[in-house]
Amino acid sequence: MSYSYPDGTSAIEAFDLTIEVGERVALVGPNGAGKSTLIQLLGGLIDPDSGSIAYFESETPADDLRDRIAVLPQQPDEYLFNSTVRDDLEYGPAQLSIPKAQARDRVDALAERLELTGLLDQPPFRLSGGEQRRAALASAVAVDPDLLLLDEPVADIDPAYRERILSLLEERSEDGDTQIVSTPNVDLVPHLADRVVLLDATGDVVADGPTEEILTDSSLLERCGLAAPTVTELFETAGAEELPLTVAEGAARLSDLLE
Ligand SMILES: Nc1ncnc2c1ncn2[C@@H]1O[C@H](COP(=O)(O)OP(=O)(O)OP(=O)(O)O)[C@@H](O)[C@H]1O
């Protein structure tokens, strides 16, 4: 598929990808590679100029699958438009005719999980950037979708909340969700995805494979203007043969060495 913005900027060219149900895939690439455009295309928020997207082996468009597909956009405030955060979180379930009491329970549980309970009666525009992202994520998850499309889901989020979001996403994945995330932050990718689709600055897919394979290939990442995760770089620079991807893996390796 391909897509150009109305001003003629070509953002996506000849993009072709198959994602299996239940996969967790990260679209990784430098600024401007086209990750956000892809998330919007995959979420049906914009339409490709050529080509098409098939969901769940059917030709049904994303707009008719709002009970199965949810999107966390890069600018979450654009999607928080009700007068309170609670109304925003209950909006999706209401559109899907989920009974009000059930929607309320679901929203209350999600709000507690993402520490939004105290913000539910606030107007969304009063929230900070990180709070808005958490609210928009809760709103996407509130419809209990099968496919979650997440544009930089933990950007601007501090570590305590980040852990909550990562564990929510991991749990949903264990329950069978398909998740596609976009991020330029390689340190986060091992926590978000098992498969990486690596884009270069022009938006070409230069690699597609298991996270541990792509994120330990520093020359490949360099070609895309990226670097390996910090822990991976540290061990590589120190001459280690097996490279950890996360702080936890690196710490386990070090404590083995120090014993
Ligand atoms: N509304 C728009 N109008 C015109 N061009 C746009 C628009 N939005 C994005 N672009 C262009 O499309 C290309 C892809 O942008 P996109 O936002 O998808 O990249 P990205 O990989 O998500 O970048 P980042 O990591 O900075 O968020 C870039 O060249 C960008 O300048």
The ligand as an SDF file (V2000), in Angstrom:
LIG
                    3D

 31 33  0  0  0  0  0  0  0  0999 V2000
   -0.1290   15.9710    8.2320 N   0  0  0  0  0  0  0  0  0  0  0  0
    0.9480   15.8370    7.4690 C   0  0  0  0  0  0  0  0  0  0  0  0
    1.0660   16.5160    6.3030 N   0  0  0  0  0  0  0  0  0  0  0  0
    2.1400   16.3680    5.5000 C   0  0  0  0  0  0  0  0  0  0  0  0
    3.1720   15.5280    5.7770 N   0  0  0  0  0  0  0  0  0  0  0  0
    3.1180   14.8250    6.9130 C   0  0  0  0  0  0  0  0  0  0  0  0
    2.0120   14.9400    7.8260 C   0  0  0  0  0  0  0  0  0  0  0  0
    2.2360   14.1110    8.8680 N   0  0  0  0  0  0  0  0  0  0  0  0
    3.4200   13.5100    8.6330 C   0  0  0  0  0  0  0  0  0  0  0  0
    3.9550   13.9340    7.4610 N   0  0  0  0  0  0  0  0  0  0  0  0
    5.2170   13.5030    6.8340 C   0  0  0  0  0  0  0  0  0  0  0  0
    5.1130   12.0950    6.5590 O   0  0  0  0  0  0  0  0  0  0  0  0
    6.3570   11.4510    6.8400 C   0  0  0  0  0  0  0  0  0  0  0  0
    6.1190   10.3530    7.8640 C   0  0  0  0  0  0  0  0  0  0  0  0
    5.7260   10.9740    9.0950 O   0  0  0  0  0  0  0  0  0  0  0  0
    5.2910   10.1150   10.3750 P   0  0  0  0  0  0  0  0  0  0  0  0
    4.7420   11.0740   11.3680 O   0  0  0  0  0  0  0  0  0  0  0  0
    4.4410    8.9850    9.9380 O   0  0  0  0  0  0  0  0  0  0  0  0
    6.7040    9.5530   10.8520 O   0  0  0  0  0  0  0  0  0  0  0  0
    7.1090    8.8440   12.2230 P   0  0  0  0  0  0  0  0  0  0  0  0
    8.0000    7.7070   11.8510 O   0  0  0  0  0  0  0  0  0  0  0  0
    5.9100    8.5330   13.0360 O   0  0  0  0  0  0  0  0  0  0  0  0
    7.9620    9.9840   12.9450 O   0  0  0  0  0  0  0  0  0  0  0  0
    8.1420   10.3260   14.5530 P   0  0  0  0  0  0  0  0  0  0  0  0
    9.0410    9.2540   15.1220 O   0  0  0  0  0  0  0  0  0  0  0  0
    8.8280   11.6530   14.4820 O   0  0  0  0  0  0  0  0  0  0  0  0
    6.7880   10.3750   15.1570 O   0  0  0  0  0  0  0  0  0  0  0  0
    7.3250   12.5460    7.2800 C   0  0  0  0  0  0  0  0  0  0  0  0
    8.0600   12.9490    6.1340 O   0  0  0  0  0  0  0  0  0  0  0  0
    6.4040   13.6550    7.7630 C   0  0  0  0  0  0  0  0  0  0  0  0
    7.0350   14.9070    7.5910 O   0  0  0  0  0  0  0  0  0  0  0  0
  1  2  1  0
  2  3  1  0
  2  7  2  0
  3  4  2  0
  4  5  1  0
  5  6  2  0
  6  7  1  0
  6 10  1  0
  7  8  1  0
  8  9  2  0
  9 10  1  0
 10 11  1  0
 11 12  1  0
 11 30  1  0
 12 13  1  0
 13 14  1  0
 13 28  1  0
 14 15  1  0
 15 16  1  0
 16 17  2  0
 16 18  1  0
 16 19  1  0
 19 20  1  0
 20 21  2  0
 20 22  1  0
 20 23  1  0
 23 24  1  0
 24 25  2  0
 24 26  1  0
 24 27  1  0
 28 29  1  0
 28 30  1  0
 30 31  1  0
M  END
$$$$
